[in-house]
């Protein structure tokens, strides 16, 4: 069974840092693009950062130079290092496996509704206070 399990969310003040982790089952992790999406109430889910099947990386403009995506293939784990957090980063963050043979740009801009539910984690809340 496909599983994505996130951890690492929490509450921080503006300027703080957090590291999100996502442990993925081997089947979904190997050869798949991986991404982090986020959602705030009343808004659509949006791509934050992604790693393509080719190893490329991509970031939303709003998080460039502050967030870093990385992966540990041996542990089937995806990370999102978030620095200099801002109140507008407050959201539920989701680990996603958009699919195989996708570049980071394609994964980052994948339509959330086109990604099967089974390829989403349960989400981890990040709250940044001013």
C-alpha positions as CSV (number, residue, x, y, z in Angstrom):
1,X,0.0,0.0,0.0
2,X,1.3,3.4,-0.9
3,X,2.1,5.6,2.0
4,X,3.5,9.0,2.6
5,X,4.0,10.1,6.2
6,X,5.0,13.7,7.0
7,X,6.4,15.1,10.2
8,X,8.2,18.2,11.4
9,X,5.5,20.8,11.3
10,X,5.0,23.2,14.2
11,X,4.7,26.7,15.4
12,X,7.5,29.2,15.0
13,X,8.0,33.0,15.1
14,X,8.8,35.0,12.0
15,X,12.4,34.3,10.9
16,X,12.4,30.9,12.4
17,X,13.2,27.6,10.8
18,X,11.6,24.2,10.5
19,X,12.5,20.9,8.7
20,X,9.7,18.8,7.3
21,X,10.2,15.1,6.6
22,X,8.2,12.7,4.5
23,X,8.9,9.0,4.6
24,X,7.6,7.2,1.5
25,X,7.0,3.6,0.7
26,X,9.6,2.2,-1.6
27,X,7.3,1.6,-4.5
28,X,6.2,5.2,-4.8
29,X,9.6,6.7,-4.0
30,X,11.8,4.9,-6.5
31,X,11.7,6.7,-9.8
32,X,9.0,9.1,-8.9
33,X,9.1,12.9,-8.8
34,X,8.4,14.2,-5.3
35,X,7.0,17.5,-4.1
36,X,5.7,19.6,-1.3
37,X,2.4,21.4,-1.7
38,X,0.7,23.6,0.8
39,X,-2.8,24.8,1.4
40,X,-4.5,27.5,3.5
41,X,-8.2,27.6,4.2
42,X,-10.3,28.8,1.2
43,X,-7.4,28.5,-1.2
44,X,-6.2,25.9,-3.7
45,X,-3.3,23.7,-2.9
46,X,-0.1,25.1,-4.5
47,X,3.2,23.7,-5.3
48,X,6.0,24.8,-3.0
49,X,9.0,22.8,-4.1
50,X,9.7,19.6,-6.1
51,X,12.4,17.1,-7.1
52,X,12.0,15.7,-10.6
53,X,12.6,12.1,-11.6
54,X,15.7,13.5,-13.3
55,X,17.0,15.0,-10.0
56,X,16.2,18.5,-10.9
57,X,14.7,20.8,-8.3
58,X,12.2,23.7,-8.5
59,X,10.7,26.2,-6.1
60,X,7.8,28.6,-6.0
61,X,8.9,32.2,-6.3
62,X,7.6,32.9,-2.9
63,X,10.0,30.5,-1.2
64,X,13.1,30.7,-3.4
65,X,16.3,31.3,-1.4
66,X,14.5,30.4,1.8
67,X,13.4,26.8,1.3
68,X,15.5,23.8,0.2
69,X,14.2,20.5,-0.9
70,X,16.4,17.4,-0.5
71,X,16.0,13.6,-0.4
72,X,17.7,10.7,1.2
73,X,17.2,7.8,-1.2
74,X,18.5,5.2,1.2
75,X,15.8,6.2,3.7
76,X,13.1,6.9,1.1
77,X,12.7,10.3,2.8
78,X,12.0,13.7,1.3
79,X,12.8,16.8,3.3
80,X,11.9,20.5,3.1
81,X,14.2,22.8,5.0
82,X,12.4,26.1,5.6
83,X,14.4,29.1,6.8
84,X,13.4,32.7,7.4
85,X,9.8,31.7,7.8
86,X,7.1,34.4,7.3
87,X,3.5,34.5,8.4
88,X,2.4,33.9,4.8
89,X,4.1,30.5,5.0
90,X,1.4,29.4,7.5
91,X,-0.4,26.5,5.8
92,X,-0.9,22.7,5.9
93,X,2.0,21.2,4.0
94,X,1.6,18.0,2.1
95,X,4.1,15.6,0.7
96,X,3.1,14.4,-2.8
97,X,4.3,11.9,-5.3
98,X,3.0,13.5,-8.6
99,X,4.3,10.6,-10.7
100,X,7.3,9.1,-12.6
101,X,9.1,10.7,-15.5
102,X,8.4,14.3,-14.5
103,X,10.8,17.1,-14.2
104,X,10.8,19.3,-11.1
105,X,9.0,22.1,-12.9
106,X,6.3,19.7,-14.1
107,X,5.9,18.3,-10.6
108,X,5.7,21.7,-9.1
109,X,3.0,22.8,-11.4
110,X,1.0,19.6,-11.5
111,X,-2.7,20.0,-11.0
112,X,-3.5,18.9,-7.4
113,X,-6.8,17.4,-8.6
114,X,-5.0,15.3,-11.2
115,X,-2.9,13.6,-8.5
116,X,-4.5,10.5,-7.0
117,X,-5.4,10.8,-3.3
118,X,-3.2,7.8,-2.5
119,X,-0.2,9.8,-3.6
120,X,-0.7,12.5,-0.9
121,X,0.4,12.5,2.7
122,X,-1.9,13.4,5.5
123,X,-0.3,16.9,5.9
124,X,1.6,18.6,8.6
125,X,0.7,22.1,9.9
126,X,3.1,24.9,9.9
127,X,2.2,28.1,11.7
128,X,4.4,31.2,11.7
129,X,3.5,34.0,14.1
130,X,4.6,37.6,13.7
